[in-house]
Amino acid sequence: MSSSTAEIRPFQVAIPEADVADMRQRAAATRWPGPETVSDQSQGVQLQKIQDLVRYWGTGYDWRNIESRLNELPQFMTVLDDLDIHFIHIRSPERDAMPLILTHGWPGSILELLKVIGPLTDPTMYGGRAEDAFDVVIPSMPGYGFSAKPSSPGWDPDRIAQAWDELMGRLGYDRYVAQGGDWGSVIADSMARQAPPGLLGIHVNMPPTIPAELVSPINSGLPAPPELTPDERAAYEAMSTFFAKNGAYGVMMQTRPQTLGYGLTDSPAGLAAFMYDRFAQWTFSGGDPERSLTKDEMLDDISLYWLTNSAVSAAQLYWENNNNNFSAAAQRTADIQLPVGVTVFPGEIYRAPRSWTERAFPQLIYYNEVDRGGHFAAWEEPGIFSEELRSAFRPLR
């Protein structure tokens, strides 16, 4: 590898004002469909909800606030496997901090992890102990945010996992841990299966634990087997509901990301509705995501996808993976021989039972169920999330 390829370059966000103005104008010019014919969310995002969000997007929302916040952080670019990768790197003031790489998911981004930077890097300022500090690395996945978009197939979770290990080595870390939810969980699992010499262990908050013998019954919508325990039955039924009523977004991205992307790339309202639907379903909010996230937080994330034109490139990761992140992936967790920590948040798509989790991960060293938070755990409950990582990784220090 040449020195120029391995170079780490400082990076600052600088979205042209013309692009921001165009986003606002397109939002204001939305052609709206008629309203839903039901009084709930069973047909999707309700018209009044998304109109309120998009109208605020076109009038009161200010992208420059999150841009300034990002530019206060140390951001960088480096080439990994011939692709420019954007990342945030924050060193702890504590001398013996543990290096940690955090991976976001979809429809999230690096923005969902910003709230945990302080608690993880400087725990004494947030009620923690100095000995639990982390150096934190937060990369944007290929095709997401400010990272480059792959121009050819092959950037699947295993390849991203290899790139993340190379990144940690390039930053000078020969011992580190990894964490993720959503796609971050899939990538952390891949890293643990590959077991590079520097990786000490992983923590995930969306573990793939569905037993192989239950995958087909769940996908077929069959009733839960009678021998399941109450928590196993609840998980089974949650996944059955997910695949029957809420999983179409993933099928579209898995099979037709390009077709889907034309609408998401041309219509801010279309992109906002597609992403808001997941915020409503996956936050610990009873279907009202503004109980968990502010309008500005959601629009920061939606705007990041819009302004970087990454709706299609992000969706292509589903096409690359071409399997179910909950079930098919669980059949490969037995290959993981590194220590694994798991935290179950109540608003997750399903709550992984301890029995399934112990079966999925032979080297499970930490399992805990918390009482608040959902799929976007670090975004919704940064204090709980940070304390869970401190506890999970404490045995590996």
MARBAKE-735194 format. One record per residue (C-alpha): y, x, z; chain. Coordinates in nm, 3 decimals. Example, Ala and Ser with C-alpha at 12.3 -4.5 7.8 and 13.67 -1.06 7.14 Angstrom:
<atoms>
+---------+---------+---------+-------+
|       y |       x |       z | kette |
+---------+---------+---------+-------+
|  -0.450 |   1.230 |   0.780 |     A |
|  -0.106 |   1.367 |   0.714 |     A |
+---------+---------+---------+-------+
</atoms>
This chain:
<atoms>
+---------+---------+---------+-------+
|       y |       x |       z | kette |
+---------+---------+---------+-------+
|   0.000 |   0.000 |   0.000 |     A |
|   0.340 |   0.136 |  -0.095 |     A |
|   0.611 |   0.179 |   0.164 |     A |
|   0.825 |  -0.074 |  -0.021 |     A |
|   0.548 |  -0.335 |  -0.007 |     A |
|   0.503 |  -0.283 |   0.367 |     A |
|   0.877 |  -0.299 |   0.433 |     A |
|   1.004 |  -0.548 |   0.690 |     A |
|   1.343 |  -0.683 |   0.579 |     A |
|   1.596 |  -0.875 |   0.789 |     A |
|   1.650 |  -1.233 |   0.676 |     A |
|   1.923 |  -1.494 |   0.723 |     A |
|   1.918 |  -1.857 |   0.611 |     A |
|   2.199 |  -1.936 |   0.364 |     A |
|   2.147 |  -2.268 |   0.187 |     A |
|   2.418 |  -2.320 |  -0.079 |     A |
|   2.664 |  -2.596 |   0.005 |     A |
|   2.597 |  -2.755 |  -0.334 |     A |
|   2.232 |  -2.807 |  -0.236 |     A |
|   2.329 |  -2.969 |   0.095 |     A |
|   2.581 |  -3.196 |  -0.079 |     A |
|   2.321 |  -3.295 |  -0.340 |     A |
|   2.076 |  -3.385 |  -0.061 |     A |
|   2.335 |  -3.613 |   0.100 |     A |
|   2.429 |  -3.776 |  -0.230 |     A |
|   2.067 |  -3.845 |  -0.323 |     A |
|   2.003 |  -3.993 |   0.021 |     A |
|   2.306 |  -4.220 |  -0.015 |     A |
|   2.194 |  -4.334 |  -0.362 |     A |
|   1.844 |  -4.441 |  -0.254 |     A |
|   1.696 |  -4.739 |  -0.437 |     A |
|   1.519 |  -4.930 |  -0.160 |     A |
|   1.201 |  -5.139 |  -0.189 |     A |
|   1.170 |  -5.484 |  -0.041 |     A |
|   1.076 |  -5.518 |   0.325 |     A |
|   0.725 |  -5.522 |   0.463 |     A |
|   0.561 |  -5.863 |   0.501 |     A |
|   0.438 |  -5.797 |   0.855 |     A |
|   0.612 |  -5.740 |   1.187 |     A |
|   0.434 |  -5.416 |   1.272 |     A |
|   0.366 |  -5.078 |   1.108 |     A |
|   0.034 |  -5.174 |   0.953 |     A |
|   0.184 |  -5.153 |   0.600 |     A |
|   0.360 |  -4.822 |   0.672 |     A |
|   0.709 |  -4.718 |   0.771 |     A |
|   0.924 |  -5.026 |   0.828 |     A |
|   1.223 |  -5.063 |   0.597 |     A |
|   1.487 |  -5.090 |   0.870 |     A |
|   1.359 |  -4.777 |   1.045 |     A |
|   1.372 |  -4.555 |   0.740 |     A |
|   1.702 |  -4.701 |   0.620 |     A |
|   1.863 |  -4.613 |   0.953 |     A |
|   1.727 |  -4.258 |   0.934 |     A |
|   1.822 |  -4.195 |   0.570 |     A |
|   2.169 |  -4.345 |   0.604 |     A |
|   2.236 |  -4.115 |   0.898 |     A |
|   2.094 |  -3.827 |   0.692 |     A |
|   2.351 |  -3.895 |   0.419 |     A |
|   2.649 |  -3.939 |   0.650 |     A |
|   2.626 |  -3.802 |   1.006 |     A |
|   2.356 |  -3.534 |   0.991 |     A |
|   2.465 |  -3.168 |   0.969 |     A |
|   2.213 |  -2.916 |   0.834 |     A |
|   2.435 |  -2.625 |   0.936 |     A |
|   2.351 |  -2.680 |   1.303 |     A |
|   1.985 |  -2.585 |   1.262 |     A |
|   2.073 |  -2.316 |   1.009 |     A |
|   2.302 |  -2.154 |   1.268 |     A |
|   2.035 |  -2.182 |   1.534 |     A |
|   1.782 |  -2.007 |   1.311 |     A |
|   2.029 |  -1.734 |   1.227 |     A |
|   2.075 |  -1.659 |   1.596 |     A |
|   1.709 |  -1.553 |   1.601 |     A |
|   1.560 |  -1.229 |   1.461 |     A |
|   1.414 |  -1.337 |   1.126 |     A |
|   1.240 |  -1.119 |   0.872 |     A |
|   1.061 |  -1.106 |   0.539 |     A |
|   0.765 |  -0.889 |   0.446 |     A |
|   0.512 |  -0.883 |   0.163 |     A |
|   0.158 |  -0.978 |   0.267 |     A |
|  -0.112 |  -0.986 |   0.000 |     A |
|   0.159 |  -0.981 |  -0.271 |     A |
|   0.348 |  -1.277 |  -0.124 |     A |
|   0.682 |  -1.274 |   0.058 |     A |
|   0.630 |  -1.415 |   0.407 |     A |
|   0.912 |  -1.526 |   0.636 |     A |
|   0.873 |  -1.490 |   1.012 |     A |
|   1.058 |  -1.493 |   1.342 |     A |
|   0.983 |  -1.207 |   1.584 |     A |
|   1.109 |  -1.218 |   1.942 |     A |
|   1.024 |  -0.941 |   2.185 |     A |
|   1.007 |  -1.027 |   2.552 |     A |
|   1.229 |  -0.846 |   2.802 |     A |
|   0.909 |  -0.787 |   3.001 |     A |
|   0.751 |  -0.451 |   2.931 |     A |
|   0.386 |  -0.564 |   2.938 |     A |
|   0.427 |  -0.885 |   2.738 |     A |
|   0.121 |  -1.003 |   2.544 |     A |
|   0.173 |  -1.028 |   2.166 |     A |
|   0.120 |  -1.383 |   2.039 |     A |
|   0.126 |  -1.525 |   1.688 |     A |
|   0.203 |  -1.899 |   1.668 |     A |
|   0.122 |  -2.098 |   1.353 |     A |
|   0.282 |  -2.433 |   1.269 |     A |
|   0.130 |  -2.723 |   1.079 |     A |
|   0.221 |  -3.005 |   0.839 |     A |
|   0.452 |  -3.195 |   0.834 |     A |
|   0.586 |  -2.949 |   1.086 |     A |
|   0.731 |  -2.605 |   1.030 |     A |
|   0.857 |  -2.310 |   1.230 |     A |
|   1.115 |  -2.555 |   1.370 |     A |
|   0.851 |  -2.731 |   1.582 |     A |
|   0.799 |  -2.404 |   1.773 |     A |
|   1.158 |  -2.305 |   1.849 |     A |
|   1.170 |  -2.473 |   2.190 |     A |
|   0.888 |  -2.259 |   2.329 |     A |
|   1.041 |  -1.922 |   2.238 |     A |
|   1.238 |  -1.896 |   2.561 |     A |
|   0.964 |  -2.013 |   2.801 |     A |
|   0.707 |  -1.784 |   2.639 |     A |
|   0.915 |  -1.468 |   2.602 |     A |
|   1.114 |  -1.495 |   2.925 |     A |
|   0.903 |  -1.706 |   3.163 |     A |
|   1.098 |  -1.621 |   3.479 |     A |
|   1.395 |  -1.810 |   3.336 |     A |
|   1.178 |  -2.122 |   3.303 |     A |
|   0.985 |  -2.127 |   3.628 |     A |
|   0.705 |  -1.892 |   3.521 |     A |
|   0.593 |  -1.545 |   3.620 |     A |
|   0.698 |  -1.219 |   3.456 |     A |
|   0.336 |  -1.117 |   3.410 |     A |
|   0.279 |  -1.420 |   3.183 |     A |
|   0.534 |  -1.312 |   2.920 |     A |
|   0.462 |  -1.295 |   2.549 |     A |
|   0.612 |  -1.123 |   2.247 |     A |
|   0.623 |  -1.408 |   1.995 |     A |
|   0.570 |  -1.398 |   1.618 |     A |
|   0.621 |  -1.726 |   1.425 |     A |
|   0.549 |  -1.701 |   1.051 |     A |
|   0.613 |  -1.967 |   0.788 |     A |
|   0.286 |  -2.036 |   0.609 |     A |
|   0.269 |  -1.957 |   0.236 |     A |
|   0.443 |  -2.236 |   0.046 |     A |
|   0.623 |  -2.359 |   0.356 |     A |
|   0.988 |  -2.314 |   0.448 |     A |
|   1.132 |  -1.977 |   0.352 |     A |
|   0.802 |  -1.809 |   0.266 |     A |
|   0.726 |  -1.767 |  -0.102 |     A |
|   0.518 |  -2.022 |  -0.292 |     A |
|   0.179 |  -1.909 |  -0.422 |     A |
|   0.169 |  -1.904 |  -0.802 |     A |
|  -0.210 |  -1.910 |  -0.827 |     A |
|  -0.491 |  -2.065 |  -0.622 |     A |
|  -0.665 |  -1.889 |  -0.338 |     A |
|  -0.427 |  -1.915 |  -0.043 |     A |
|  -0.667 |  -2.097 |   0.185 |     A |
|  -0.681 |  -2.074 |   0.568 |     A |
|  -0.912 |  -1.770 |   0.561 |     A |
|  -0.668 |  -1.578 |   0.343 |     A |
|  -0.376 |  -1.677 |   0.563 |     A |
|  -0.575 |  -1.563 |   0.867 |     A |
|  -0.624 |  -1.219 |   0.710 |     A |
|  -0.253 |  -1.199 |   0.629 |     A |
|  -0.159 |  -1.284 |   0.987 |     A |
|  -0.375 |  -1.002 |   1.122 |     A |
|  -0.209 |  -0.764 |   0.877 |     A |
|   0.131 |  -0.887 |   0.993 |     A |
|   0.052 |  -0.824 |   1.359 |     A |
|  -0.066 |  -0.473 |   1.277 |     A |
|   0.245 |  -0.406 |   1.071 |     A |
|   0.454 |  -0.504 |   1.373 |     A |
|   0.270 |  -0.244 |   1.579 |     A |
|   0.041 |  -0.471 |   1.778 |     A |
|  -0.316 |  -0.349 |   1.817 |     A |
|  -0.404 |  -0.621 |   2.071 |     A |
|  -0.283 |  -0.980 |   2.040 |     A |
|  -0.372 |  -1.349 |   2.072 |     A |
|  -0.325 |  -1.641 |   1.832 |     A |
|  -0.236 |  -2.008 |   1.878 |     A |
|  -0.204 |  -2.312 |   1.659 |     A |
|  -0.207 |  -2.688 |   1.619 |     A |
|  -0.273 |  -2.885 |   1.300 |     A |
|  -0.302 |  -2.620 |   1.024 |     A |
|  -0.226 |  -2.362 |   1.290 |     A |
|  -0.548 |  -2.462 |   1.462 |     A |
|  -0.746 |  -2.423 |   1.140 |     A |
|  -0.593 |  -2.079 |   1.082 |     A |
|  -0.650 |  -1.969 |   1.442 |     A |
|  -1.015 |  -2.073 |   1.405 |     A |
|  -1.038 |  -1.869 |   1.085 |     A |
|  -0.890 |  -1.569 |   1.261 |     A |
|  -1.143 |  -1.603 |   1.543 |     A |
|  -1.434 |  -1.628 |   1.299 |     A |
|  -1.313 |  -1.316 |   1.119 |     A |
|  -1.267 |  -1.145 |   1.458 |     A |
|  -1.038 |  -0.859 |   1.353 |     A |
|  -1.048 |  -0.575 |   1.608 |     A |
|  -0.705 |  -0.654 |   1.756 |     A |
|  -0.758 |  -1.025 |   1.820 |     A |
|  -0.842 |  -1.094 |   2.185 |     A |
|  -0.877 |  -1.473 |   2.167 |     A |
|  -0.722 |  -1.798 |   2.050 |     A |
|  -0.580 |  -2.122 |   2.187 |     A |
|  -0.568 |  -2.447 |   1.987 |     A |
|  -0.430 |  -2.792 |   2.055 |     A |
|  -0.607 |  -2.970 |   1.770 |     A |
|  -0.965 |  -2.846 |   1.805 |     A |
|  -1.226 |  -2.940 |   1.543 |     A |
|  -1.507 |  -3.062 |   1.766 |     A |
|  -1.675 |  -3.363 |   1.602 |     A |
|  -2.054 |  -3.305 |   1.615 |     A |
|  -2.214 |  -3.274 |   1.272 |     A |
|  -2.441 |  -3.574 |   1.327 |     A |
|  -2.139 |  -3.801 |   1.386 |     A |
|  -1.938 |  -3.705 |   1.078 |     A |
|  -2.110 |  -3.943 |   0.838 |     A |
|  -2.109 |  -4.244 |   1.077 |     A |
|  -1.740 |  -4.192 |   1.149 |     A |
|  -1.652 |  -4.164 |   0.780 |     A |
|  -1.862 |  -4.473 |   0.707 |     A |
|  -1.691 |  -4.680 |   0.975 |     A |
|  -2.014 |  -4.745 |   1.164 |     A |
|  -2.002 |  -4.851 |   1.530 |     A |
|  -2.018 |  -4.574 |   1.788 |     A |
|  -2.372 |  -4.482 |   1.896 |     A |
|  -2.457 |  -4.638 |   2.233 |     A |
|  -2.546 |  -4.307 |   2.395 |     A |
|  -2.190 |  -4.173 |   2.379 |     A |
|  -1.998 |  -4.129 |   2.703 |     A |
|  -1.671 |  -4.323 |   2.745 |     A |
|  -1.452 |  -4.028 |   2.640 |     A |
|  -1.681 |  -3.950 |   2.346 |     A |
|  -1.668 |  -4.315 |   2.240 |     A |
|  -1.288 |  -4.314 |   2.258 |     A |
|  -1.276 |  -4.002 |   2.040 |     A |
|  -1.525 |  -4.152 |   1.794 |     A |
|  -1.326 |  -4.474 |   1.762 |     A |
|  -0.994 |  -4.288 |   1.727 |     A |
|  -1.133 |  -4.085 |   1.438 |     A |
|  -1.287 |  -4.392 |   1.274 |     A |
|  -0.947 |  -4.563 |   1.286 |     A |
|  -0.777 |  -4.253 |   1.153 |     A |
|  -1.001 |  -4.224 |   0.848 |     A |
|  -1.002 |  -4.599 |   0.781 |     A |
|  -0.629 |  -4.669 |   0.818 |     A |
|  -0.420 |  -4.353 |   0.854 |     A |
|  -0.580 |  -4.075 |   0.651 |     A |
|  -0.469 |  -4.163 |   0.298 |     A |
|  -0.184 |  -3.910 |   0.307 |     A |
|  -0.439 |  -3.628 |   0.343 |     A |
|  -0.663 |  -3.759 |   0.065 |     A |
|  -0.366 |  -3.762 |  -0.172 |     A |
|  -0.264 |  -3.406 |  -0.084 |     A |
|  -0.624 |  -3.288 |  -0.096 |     A |
|  -0.693 |  -3.436 |  -0.439 |     A |
|  -0.358 |  -3.483 |  -0.618 |     A |
|  -0.086 |  -3.272 |  -0.455 |     A |
|   0.101 |  -3.224 |  -0.782 |     A |
|   0.108 |  -3.594 |  -0.867 |     A |
|   0.223 |  -3.684 |  -0.519 |     A |
|   0.484 |  -3.415 |  -0.526 |     A |
|   0.695 |  -3.558 |  -0.807 |     A |
|   0.811 |  -3.845 |  -0.589 |     A |
|   0.850 |  -3.631 |  -0.277 |     A |
|   1.050 |  -3.370 |  -0.469 |     A |
|   1.286 |  -3.615 |  -0.642 |     A |
|   1.359 |  -3.863 |  -0.363 |     A |
|   1.489 |  -3.764 |  -0.020 |     A |
|   1.401 |  -4.111 |   0.109 |     A |
|   1.048 |  -4.079 |  -0.027 |     A |
|   1.002 |  -3.745 |   0.144 |     A |
|   1.156 |  -3.876 |   0.468 |     A |
|   0.930 |  -4.182 |   0.475 |     A |
|   0.619 |  -3.976 |   0.403 |     A |
|   0.696 |  -3.741 |   0.691 |     A |
|   0.840 |  -4.001 |   0.929 |     A |
|   0.515 |  -4.196 |   0.901 |     A |
|   0.331 |  -3.897 |   1.053 |     A |
|   0.595 |  -3.852 |   1.324 |     A |
|   0.546 |  -4.218 |   1.419 |     A |
|   0.166 |  -4.195 |   1.418 |     A |
|   0.123 |  -3.858 |   1.583 |     A |
|   0.385 |  -3.832 |   1.856 |     A |
|   0.317 |  -3.955 |   2.208 |     A |
|   0.564 |  -4.236 |   2.151 |     A |
|   0.379 |  -4.561 |   2.090 |     A |
|   0.482 |  -4.556 |   1.725 |     A |
|   0.853 |  -4.495 |   1.791 |     A |
|   0.898 |  -4.120 |   1.732 |     A |
|   1.256 |  -4.122 |   1.859 |     A |
|   1.108 |  -4.148 |   2.208 |     A |
|   0.968 |  -3.797 |   2.152 |     A |
|   1.201 |  -3.637 |   1.894 |     A |
|   1.565 |  -3.696 |   1.809 |     A |
|   1.680 |  -3.809 |   1.465 |     A |
|   1.836 |  -3.466 |   1.417 |     A |
|   1.513 |  -3.285 |   1.505 |     A |
|   1.315 |  -3.489 |   1.254 |     A |
|   1.584 |  -3.449 |   0.988 |     A |
|   1.600 |  -3.074 |   1.050 |     A |
|   1.233 |  -3.056 |   0.955 |     A |
|   1.257 |  -3.299 |   0.663 |     A |
|   1.565 |  -3.116 |   0.533 |     A |
|   1.384 |  -2.783 |   0.552 |     A |
|   1.115 |  -2.921 |   0.319 |     A |
|   1.378 |  -3.070 |   0.089 |     A |
|   1.612 |  -2.772 |   0.069 |     A |
|   1.328 |  -2.525 |   0.010 |     A |
|   1.161 |  -2.763 |  -0.240 |     A |
|   0.829 |  -2.714 |  -0.063 |     A |
|   0.672 |  -3.063 |  -0.065 |     A |
|   0.422 |  -2.968 |  -0.338 |     A |
|   0.356 |  -2.610 |  -0.228 |     A |
|   0.290 |  -2.730 |   0.126 |     A |
|   0.056 |  -3.005 |   0.008 |     A |
|  -0.141 |  -2.757 |  -0.201 |     A |
|  -0.286 |  -2.612 |   0.120 |     A |
|  -0.482 |  -2.938 |   0.159 |     A |
|  -0.618 |  -2.891 |  -0.193 |     A |
|  -0.710 |  -2.530 |  -0.112 |     A |
|  -0.896 |  -2.621 |   0.205 |     A |
|  -1.072 |  -2.920 |   0.047 |     A |
|  -1.241 |  -3.035 |   0.364 |     A |
|  -1.177 |  -3.229 |   0.680 |     A |
|  -1.010 |  -3.022 |   0.948 |     A |
|  -1.175 |  -3.216 |   1.228 |     A |
|  -1.537 |  -3.242 |   1.119 |     A |
|  -1.640 |  -2.991 |   0.852 |     A |
|  -1.449 |  -2.718 |   1.032 |     A |
|  -1.633 |  -2.801 |   1.354 |     A |
|  -1.958 |  -2.704 |   1.188 |     A |
|  -1.828 |  -2.345 |   1.159 |     A |
|  -1.693 |  -2.302 |   1.512 |     A |
|  -2.032 |  -2.180 |   1.633 |     A |
|  -1.955 |  -1.859 |   1.443 |     A |
|  -1.664 |  -1.793 |   1.679 |     A |
|  -1.765 |  -1.541 |   1.942 |     A |
|  -1.417 |  -1.470 |   2.075 |     A |
|  -1.268 |  -1.644 |   2.380 |     A |
|  -1.117 |  -1.985 |   2.303 |     A |
|  -0.875 |  -2.201 |   2.501 |     A |
|  -0.817 |  -2.570 |   2.429 |     A |
|  -0.553 |  -2.811 |   2.553 |     A |
|  -0.592 |  -3.182 |   2.480 |     A |
|  -0.268 |  -3.379 |   2.449 |     A |
|  -0.289 |  -3.759 |   2.489 |     A |
|  -0.098 |  -3.841 |   2.169 |     A |
|  -0.317 |  -3.624 |   1.947 |     A |
|  -0.499 |  -3.788 |   1.656 |     A |
|  -0.804 |  -3.786 |   1.878 |     A |
|  -0.866 |  -3.650 |   2.226 |     A |
|  -1.144 |  -3.392 |   2.203 |     A |
|  -1.393 |  -3.455 |   2.486 |     A |
|  -1.493 |  -3.160 |   2.701 |     A |
|  -1.859 |  -3.212 |   2.605 |     A |
|  -1.785 |  -3.182 |   2.232 |     A |
|  -1.546 |  -2.891 |   2.290 |     A |
|  -1.800 |  -2.690 |   2.490 |     A |
|  -2.056 |  -2.753 |   2.219 |     A |
|  -1.815 |  -2.650 |   1.941 |     A |
|  -1.690 |  -2.328 |   2.101 |     A |
|  -1.962 |  -2.110 |   2.259 |     A |
|  -1.700 |  -1.888 |   2.427 |     A |
|  -1.472 |  -2.160 |   2.566 |     A |
|  -1.276 |  -2.005 |   2.854 |     A |
|  -1.015 |  -2.275 |   2.910 |     A |
|  -1.007 |  -2.653 |   2.867 |     A |
|  -0.744 |  -2.886 |   3.003 |     A |
|  -0.622 |  -3.240 |   2.941 |     A |
|  -0.253 |  -3.302 |   3.003 |     A |
|  -0.071 |  -3.630 |   3.051 |     A |
|   0.215 |  -3.606 |   2.799 |     A |
|   0.266 |  -3.490 |   2.443 |     A |
|   0.109 |  -3.548 |   2.106 |     A |
|   0.022 |  -3.374 |   1.783 |     A |
|   0.352 |  -3.184 |   1.782 |     A |
|   0.288 |  -3.052 |   2.131 |     A |
|   0.529 |  -2.757 |   2.137 |     A |
|   0.805 |  -2.973 |   1.988 |     A |
|   0.751 |  -3.272 |   2.216 |     A |
|   0.663 |  -3.102 |   2.545 |     A |
|   0.765 |  -2.735 |   2.532 |     A |
|   0.734 |  -2.689 |   2.909 |     A |
|   0.378 |  -2.820 |   2.928 |     A |
|   0.281 |  -2.636 |   2.611 |     A |
|   0.415 |  -2.304 |   2.740 |     A |
|   0.239 |  -2.338 |   3.075 |     A |
|  -0.087 |  -2.419 |   2.897 |     A |
|  -0.064 |  -2.097 |   2.694 |     A |
|   0.013 |  -1.894 |   3.005 |     A |
|  -0.293 |  -2.038 |   3.179 |     A |
|  -0.526 |  -2.012 |   2.880 |     A |
|  -0.448 |  -1.651 |   2.798 |     A |
|  -0.415 |  -1.522 |   3.155 |     A |
|  -0.783 |  -1.406 |   3.169 |     A |
|  -0.730 |  -1.194 |   2.854 |     A |
|  -0.441 |  -0.983 |   2.982 |     A |
+---------+---------+---------+-------+
</atoms>
